[in-house]
Amino acid sequence: MAVADWFRIVLLSLVWGGSFFFIEVMLEAMPPMTSVLGRLMVGLIGLLILLKILGYRLGALTEQWQSFAFIGLINNAIPFSLISFGQTEITGSLASIINATTPIMTALVAHQLTTDERLSINKILGIGFGFSGVLVLFGPAAMQGGASLLGMTAGLTATFCYAFGSVYSKRLKENAPLINATGQVLYGTCWMIPIVMIIDQPWAIPMPGLAPWLAVFAIGLLPTTLAFYIYFRVLKTAGANNVVLVTFLVPVSASGLGVVFLGEVLALQHVIAYLLIAFGLAVIDGRIVAKLGELILKSQFWAKSR
């Protein structure tokens, strides 16, 4: 893989990892639902400008409104709200580690709802390691109960939403990826507007300071707009197998930002859980298993040649 692709992968992990950091900053001055609506509105403006610059036709956004409305609900409105609510009770670092289980949940959902993505031995083993990491995270919280367990459960539920959204998105594969990204953000925004008006009544919220406003624009333009552009660029030049590397790096980026700028502390159990989840993702990816197989075969060859 080229150096430029490695740079893009690291940059993408920082951008997506930064979303958990920006949520923490926004939640200091606004309710979770309002923060989600702000993120989506800014992201939508950015995506529409990007589509206009790149010369895409926008007719599909209305022609396929039913599909986009559904994907906007399960891939944006609900999981974004769950993650933001969860981060009122847990740190962004912990939320990012839980969110790293999304590919594991996707493997389970795809096995149930598709015919071409069945569980293999690699996937079953990877899911096992991933859920071991989840147990390490949730075990102490489950015994103690309280708000942190609620926040962690909200984050884990969001990963199931992403899993269903990923599987359903296959129905839109004929569209340009940026059209799909814009469609779900557009209708995700439509879902959130009445919810925020009813629940949060933003006109009654004290005016946020500069930092939360900057976080709203940052999370809208970086993880929601720029990230899609970088993602599809990496997908084109480095391939899908290498894009998955971002999943491993996002919790590292999010945790680093949280520790350095927000004073968050990672417990030992969080690190162990992340390592188990990361290893599970690596097993699902298959390259580690293949590499180990090659090393075993080579070692057996050299042993026989002696």
Secondary structure as the mmCIF struct_conf table of DSSP 4:
data_model
#
loop_
_struct_conf.conf_type_id
_struct_conf.id
_struct_conf.beg_label_comp_id
_struct_conf.beg_label_asym_id
_struct_conf.beg_label_seq_id
_struct_conf.end_label_comp_id
_struct_conf.end_label_asym_id
_struct_conf.end_label_seq_id
HELX_RH_AL_P HELX_RH_AL_P1 VAL A 3 MET A 26
TURN_TY1_P TURN_TY1_P1 LEU A 27 ALA A 29
BEND BEND1 MET A 30 MET A 30
HELX_RH_AL_P HELX_RH_AL_P2 PRO A 32 LEU A 54
TURN_TY1_P TURN_TY1_P2 GLY A 55 GLY A 55
TURN_TY1_P TURN_TY1_P3 GLY A 59 GLY A 59
HELX_RH_AL_P HELX_RH_AL_P3 ALA A 60 GLU A 63
TURN_TY1_P TURN_TY1_P4 GLN A 64 GLN A 64
HELX_RH_AL_P HELX_RH_AL_P4 TRP A 65 GLY A 72
HELX_RH_PI_P HELX_RH_PI_P1 LEU A 73 ALA A 77
HELX_RH_AL_P HELX_RH_AL_P5 ILE A 78 GLY A 86
TURN_TY1_P TURN_TY1_P5 GLN A 87 GLU A 89
BEND BEND2 ILE A 90 ILE A 90
HELX_RH_AL_P HELX_RH_AL_P6 GLY A 92 ASN A 99
TURN_TY1_P TURN_TY1_P6 ALA A 100 THR A 101
HELX_RH_AL_P HELX_RH_AL_P7 THR A 102 LEU A 113
BEND BEND3 THR A 115 GLU A 117
HELX_RH_AL_P HELX_RH_AL_P8 ILE A 121 GLN A 144
BEND BEND4 GLY A 146 GLY A 146
HELX_RH_AL_P HELX_RH_AL_P9 ALA A 147 TYR A 168
HELX_RH_3T_P HELX_RH_3T_P1 SER A 169 LEU A 172
TURN_TY1_P TURN_TY1_P7 LYS A 173 GLU A 174
BEND BEND5 ASN A 175 ASN A 175
HELX_RH_AL_P HELX_RH_AL_P10 PRO A 177 ILE A 199
TURN_TY1_P TURN_TY1_P8 ASP A 200 ASP A 200
HELX_RH_3T_P HELX_RH_3T_P2 PRO A 202 ALA A 204
BEND BEND6 ILE A 205 ILE A 205
HELX_LH_PP_P HELX_LH_PP_P1 PRO A 206 PRO A 208
HELX_RH_AL_P HELX_RH_AL_P11 LEU A 210 LEU A 221
HELX_RH_PI_P HELX_RH_PI_P2 LEU A 222 LEU A 226
HELX_RH_AL_P HELX_RH_AL_P12 ALA A 227 ALA A 238
HELX_RH_AL_P HELX_RH_AL_P13 ALA A 240 VAL A 243
TURN_TY1_P TURN_TY1_P9 VAL A 244 VAL A 244
HELX_RH_AL_P HELX_RH_AL_P14 LEU A 245 LEU A 262
HELX_RH_AL_P HELX_RH_AL_P15 LEU A 268 ASP A 285
HELX_RH_AL_P HELX_RH_AL_P16 ARG A 287 SER A 305
#
